[in-house]
Amino acid sequence: MLYLLEFTALALKCYDCTNMPGLSGVSKCDDGKVGSTTCGTFMDRCMTIKATMTVPTAGPFQFEMKNCSSSIVCNRDSPYNSELN
């Protein structure tokens, strides 16, 4: 007897947006039409970054980014994850 199994994986979908000035190609996080994207193979998490950045000539501004990420980056001990003080 021969059994063939077919595995169907559900693809993770995340919001894909930013309101950072100068970035194009994705929707704006602060308008009502936030886009989504299907995450790639090793992307197993949805990530949201909210931060304040200071530009020497323009002062501080707040921004937000949402997209796919990997649990490797989300791990607090990962070399790819750091907190700046």
MDAnalysis code that builds the backbone (N, CA, C; Angstrom):
import MDAnalysis as mda
import numpy as np

u = mda.Universe.empty(255, n_residues=85, atom_resindex=np.repeat(np.arange(85), 3), trajectory=True)
u.add_TopologyAttr("name", ["N", "CA", "C"] * 85)
u.add_TopologyAttr("resid", np.arange(1, 86))
u.add_TopologyAttr("resname", ["MET", "LEU", "TYR", "LEU", "LEU", "GLU", "PHE", "THR", "ALA", "LEU", "ALA", "LEU", "LYS", "CYS", "TYR", "ASP", "CYS", "THR", "ASN", "MET", "PRO", "GLY", "LEU", "SER", "GLY", "VAL", "SER", "LYS", "CYS", "ASP", "ASP", "GLY", "LYS", "VAL", "GLY", "SER", "THR", "THR", "CYS", "GLY", "THR", "PHE", "MET", "ASP", "ARG", "CYS", "MET", "THR", "ILE", "LYS", "ALA", "THR", "MET", "THR", "VAL", "PRO", "THR", "ALA", "GLY", "PRO", "PHE", "GLN", "PHE", "GLU", "MET", "LYS", "ASN", "CYS", "SER", "SER", "SER", "ILE", "VAL", "CYS", "ASN", "ARG", "ASP", "SER", "PRO", "TYR", "ASN", "SER", "GLU", "LEU", "ASN"])
u.atoms.positions = np.array([
    [0.826, -1.156, 0.000],
    [0.000, 0.000, 0.000],
    [0.889, 1.245, 0.000],
    [0.528, 2.202, -0.789],
    [1.276, 3.430, -0.887],
    [0.367, 4.586, -0.508],
    [0.810, 5.385, 0.447],
    [0.048, 6.553, 0.878],
    [0.799, 7.815, 0.451],
    [0.103, 8.686, -0.169],
    [0.683, 9.973, -0.531],
    [0.006, 11.043, 0.305],
    [0.815, 11.816, 0.978],
    [0.289, 12.885, 1.811],
    [0.630, 14.226, 1.175],
    [-0.309, 15.084, 1.166],
    [-0.081, 16.428, 0.652],
    [-0.262, 17.413, 1.794],
    [0.775, 18.181, 2.053],
    [0.722, 19.161, 3.125],
    [0.446, 20.529, 2.523],
    [-0.498, 21.200, 3.068],
    [-0.823, 22.543, 2.629],
    [-0.571, 23.496, 3.785],
    [0.340, 24.398, 3.577],
    [0.662, 25.373, 4.628],
    [-0.128, 26.652, 4.372],
    [-0.593, 27.233, 5.434],
    [-1.257, 28.520, 5.327],
    [-0.196, 29.605, 5.383],
    [-0.227, 30.482, 4.429],
    [0.765, 31.556, 4.384],
    [0.370, 32.663, 5.353],
    [1.355, 33.177, 6.066],
    [1.140, 34.272, 6.989],
    [1.021, 35.570, 6.200],
    [0.031, 36.365, 6.535],
    [-0.152, 37.685, 5.918],
    [-0.027, 38.735, 7.008],
    [0.718, 39.790, 6.706],
    [0.916, 40.886, 7.659],
    [0.612, 42.212, 6.980],
    [0.295, 43.214, 7.813],
    [0.189, 44.565, 7.280],
    [1.540, 44.975, 6.735],
    [1.545, 45.789, 5.710],
    [2.777, 46.261, 5.085],
    [2.634, 47.762, 4.861],
    [3.180, 48.551, 5.794],
    [3.002, 50.003, 5.700],
    [4.099, 50.731, 6.465],
    [4.206, 52.007, 6.169],
    [5.090, 52.894, 6.920],
    [4.600, 54.327, 6.753],
    [4.868, 55.144, 7.727],
    [4.608, 56.573, 7.560],
    [5.923, 57.356, 7.644],
    [7.045, 56.650, 7.430],
    [8.349, 57.293, 7.440],
    [8.511, 58.110, 6.155],
    [8.856, 59.376, 6.272],
    [9.008, 60.225, 5.085],
    [10.085, 59.688, 4.145],
    [9.803, 59.766, 2.866],
    [10.793, 59.383, 1.865],
    [10.759, 57.927, 1.441],
    [10.002, 57.081, 2.123],
    [9.915, 55.680, 1.721],
    [8.681, 55.503, 0.850],
    [8.866, 54.846, -0.273],
    [7.745, 54.632, -1.174],
    [7.606, 53.139, -1.466],
    [6.526, 52.778, -2.121],
    [6.317, 51.393, -2.496],
    [5.413, 50.628, -1.544],
    [5.095, 51.193, -0.410],
    [4.160, 50.564, 0.533],
    [3.122, 51.601, 0.938],
    [2.007, 51.115, 1.475],
    [0.954, 52.036, 1.893],
    [1.360, 52.780, 3.156],
    [0.664, 53.864, 3.437],
    [0.913, 54.660, 4.636],
    [0.147, 54.046, 5.807],
    [0.790, 53.926, 6.957],
    [0.158, 53.328, 8.138],
    [-0.957, 54.198, 8.702],
    [-0.916, 55.484, 8.422],
    [-1.890, 56.370, 9.038],
    [-3.050, 56.749, 8.105],
    [-3.175, 56.068, 6.958],
    [-4.380, 56.292, 6.167],
    [-5.294, 55.072, 6.314],
    [-6.468, 55.120, 5.820],
    [-7.436, 54.052, 6.028],
    [-7.278, 52.854, 5.113],
    [-6.248, 52.858, 4.275],
    [-6.083, 51.802, 3.275],
    [-4.754, 51.080, 3.441],
    [-4.505, 50.538, 4.608],
    [-3.249, 49.835, 4.880],
    [-3.218, 48.538, 4.089],
    [-2.138, 48.330, 3.354],
    [-1.991, 47.129, 2.543],
    [-1.492, 45.950, 3.361],
    [-1.500, 44.779, 2.744],
    [-0.963, 43.587, 3.397],
    [-0.079, 42.850, 2.409],
    [0.745, 41.977, 2.938],
    [1.651, 41.193, 2.102],
    [1.690, 39.760, 2.620],
    [1.944, 38.822, 1.737],
    [2.137, 37.426, 2.128],
    [3.607, 37.254, 2.469],
    [3.872, 36.745, 3.649],
    [5.247, 36.640, 4.143],
    [5.999, 35.510, 3.462],
    [7.300, 35.694, 3.338],
    [8.173, 34.692, 2.732],
    [8.408, 33.493, 3.645],
    [9.179, 32.573, 3.173],
    [9.405, 31.279, 3.821],
    [9.854, 31.383, 5.269],
    [10.849, 32.177, 5.567],
    [11.395, 32.230, 6.921],
    [10.791, 33.340, 7.767],
    [9.854, 34.037, 7.218],
    [9.166, 35.098, 7.947],
    [7.964, 34.497, 8.666],
    [8.051, 34.399, 9.986],
    [7.026, 33.695, 10.752],
    [6.321, 34.583, 11.776],
    [6.530, 35.898, 11.689],
    [5.914, 36.841, 12.621],
    [5.521, 38.111, 11.888],
    [4.547, 38.806, 12.432],
    [4.239, 40.157, 11.976],
    [4.888, 41.115, 12.970],
    [5.465, 42.195, 12.471],
    [6.210, 43.113, 13.324],
    [5.670, 44.535, 13.163],
    [5.598, 45.245, 14.266],
    [5.278, 46.669, 14.259],
    [6.377, 47.409, 14.993],
    [6.915, 48.426, 14.359],
    [7.921, 49.286, 14.983],
    [7.318, 50.669, 15.117],
    [7.323, 51.199, 16.331],
    [6.931, 52.581, 16.582],
    [8.120, 53.245, 17.263],
    [8.589, 54.338, 16.683],
    [9.791, 54.966, 17.217],
    [9.784, 56.467, 16.960],
    [10.663, 57.129, 17.652],
    [10.918, 58.546, 17.414],
    [12.360, 58.682, 16.971],
    [12.569, 59.381, 15.889],
    [13.897, 59.576, 15.339],
    [14.187, 61.073, 15.322],
    [15.406, 61.427, 15.649],
    [15.798, 62.832, 15.606],
    [16.747, 63.051, 14.440],
    [16.365, 63.962, 13.582],
    [17.201, 64.344, 12.445],
    [17.806, 65.705, 12.787],
    [19.135, 65.833, 12.738],
    [19.782, 67.068, 13.184],
    [19.206, 68.350, 12.581],
    [18.866, 68.339, 11.319],
    [18.379, 69.565, 10.690],
    [16.865, 69.729, 10.754],
    [16.149, 68.664, 11.138],
    [14.683, 68.740, 11.125],
    [14.047, 68.496, 12.488],
    [14.813, 68.017, 13.453],
    [14.258, 67.728, 14.770],
    [13.634, 66.343, 14.845],
    [12.915, 66.062, 15.938],
    [12.358, 64.727, 16.128],
    [11.059, 64.511, 15.338],
    [10.863, 63.275, 14.903],
    [9.583, 62.894, 14.310],
    [9.298, 61.444, 14.671],
    [8.035, 61.123, 14.795],
    [7.608, 59.763, 15.116],
    [7.273, 59.030, 13.829],
    [7.580, 57.734, 13.802],
    [7.217, 56.945, 12.638],
    [6.764, 55.558, 13.070],
    [6.121, 54.875, 12.145],
    [5.620, 53.524, 12.374],
    [5.887, 52.702, 11.123],
    [6.250, 51.441, 11.329],
    [6.438, 50.499, 10.226],
    [5.796, 49.176, 10.631],
    [5.115, 48.535, 9.687],
    [4.527, 47.213, 9.908],
    [4.906, 46.337, 8.728],
    [5.387, 45.119, 9.016],
    [5.724, 44.182, 7.952],
    [5.999, 42.792, 8.528],
    [6.444, 41.892, 7.672],
    [6.792, 40.533, 8.087],
    [8.150, 40.546, 8.783],
    [8.349, 39.594, 9.675],
    [9.624, 39.468, 10.356],
    [9.879, 37.998, 10.680],
    [11.017, 37.745, 11.259],
    [11.402, 36.392, 11.643],
    [11.541, 36.304, 13.155],
    [11.200, 35.167, 13.713],
    [11.333, 34.979, 15.158],
    [12.792, 35.117, 15.596],
    [13.735, 34.942, 14.683],
    [15.149, 35.122, 15.014],
    [15.401, 36.574, 15.420],
    [14.800, 37.510, 14.701],
    [14.975, 38.929, 15.001],
    [14.217, 39.310, 16.264],
    [13.078, 38.666, 16.500],
    [12.258, 38.998, 17.665],
    [12.826, 38.452, 18.967],
    [13.733, 37.506, 18.898],
    [14.342, 36.932, 20.093],
    [15.188, 38.002, 20.780],
    [14.911, 38.250, 22.049],
    [15.617, 39.300, 22.794],
    [17.135, 39.086, 22.800],
    [17.598, 37.839, 22.748],
    [19.028, 37.548, 22.794],
    [19.689, 37.522, 21.417],
    [18.933, 37.749, 20.379],
    [19.469, 37.713, 19.027],
    [20.419, 38.886, 18.794],
    [21.504, 38.672, 18.058],
    [22.398, 39.791, 17.717],
    [21.723, 40.788, 16.774],
    [20.590, 40.413, 16.188],
    [19.867, 41.304, 15.279],
    [18.876, 42.190, 16.001],
    [18.722, 41.973, 17.299],
    [17.761, 42.732, 18.099],
    [18.542, 43.525, 19.138],
    [18.405, 44.819, 19.111],
    [19.116, 45.612, 20.112],
    [18.273, 46.808, 20.521],
    [18.491, 47.279, 21.715],
    [17.843, 48.480, 22.200],
    [18.882, 49.577, 22.294],
    [18.527, 50.719, 21.759],
    [19.429, 51.866, 21.841],
    [18.933, 52.783, 22.944],
    [19.826, 53.250, 23.754],
    [19.465, 54.171, 24.835],
    [19.910, 55.568, 24.504],
])
